[in-house]
Amino acid sequence: MPLFQLPPLRRALQDARIAPSAIAVTAPLALAMGLALSPAPVQADEGFPVTIPHALGTTTVAQKPKRVATVAWANHEVPLALGIVPVGFARANFADEKGNGLLPWVEKRLAELGAETPTLFDEGDGIDFEAVAATQPDVILGAYSGLRASDYDMLSRIAPTIAYPEAPWATDWREMIRLDSAGLGLAPEGEALIGKIEGEIAAAVARHPELKGKTAMFITHLDTTDLSRVSFYTENDTRVKFFRDLGLASPKSVIEASQPGQFSGQVSAERIDTFDDVDLLVTYGGAPLMEAIKADPLLSHMPAIAKGAVVLLPNDAFGTAANPTPLSISWVLDDYVARLGEAAQKAEAASGAEATPAP
């Protein structure tokens, strides 16, 4: 039976009855794929098995994986950064300016490795389990994801699957590297990658001392046709966690307006004075948005907006990279920190002018 004949494969996935994360391919699934399972014992690789606890269970990878698949956002960047080309990963479904399913930093890394684009999973309607199974992976990485328990259970019937450590979409770039590299049996190499990225961040921040001591808020979206509500990312979101890497702190106002376990929050624009302690404001948009919020009778009273200490991120790869991932950080770092530095300088200049007594 051809591998791409989906109905029998779907039945095999549904009929598999095996504990999650036990083996790479179950017997029913192997039969559906036309694979042969050898009863001969396999000598364990050094350092294996590895056992990785996460929010959806505990995953054991018995042997060093040779075929790596990833799901959800950016997990493929971990093996790529470590020199491993996955057999399949999620297609970029926005900020894909070339229409090839790859973000520029991923395309660049594939070129560096001399690799062709592997299978790209279309996740517009959720995880494509059949496409993942068709790549015959030995492990599935999803440390940064929004996997539901049912998703995890289905993926685990295909291969041992790594899920997020605590909450959906809350895994920061360090945790992503640690969990996904552990699943590859490359935990020390993962730590070295973290150290390399941290060194790059430290060097970039050192070039912009104006950021030190500043607070920053990341607004999710502002609609120029309705500015009555202000939505923002909380400290649980990876964009806000990245502020700390860049020497920026979360304002007390944002922390107090955040709900436990939520990665976003919302307040009425009538309460905009709540955010008087925000030095820098980051959001998505362009010049028309800046004109609209400066003219708005409520939002214009927010100090960061009044001072022009606003970083507007375009809806392209640059704006996407503000959500840090293992490969995007190096790609966007210098430009992003420079824009934050410009906003910080505006905040300082305006504050200095306010402090200068009138003649």
Secondary structure, DSSP 8 states (H G I E B T S, - for coil): --TT-HHHHHHHHHH----TTS-SS-HHHHHHHT-----S-----TT-SEEEEETTEEEEE-S--SSEEE-SSSTTHHHHHTT---SEEE---SS-TTSSS--HHHHHHHHHTT----EEE--TTS--HHHHHHT--SEEE-SSS---HHHHHHHHTTS-EE--SSSTT---HHHHHHHHHHHTT-HHHHHHHHHHHHHHHHHHHHT-GGGTT-BEEEEEEEETTEEEEEEEE-TTSHHHHHHHHTT-B--HHHHHH--TT-SEEEEEGGGGGGGTT--EEEEE--HHHHHHHHHSTTGGGSHHHHHT-EEEE-SSHHHHHTS--TTHHHHHHHHHHHHHHHHHHHHHHHHHHHHS---
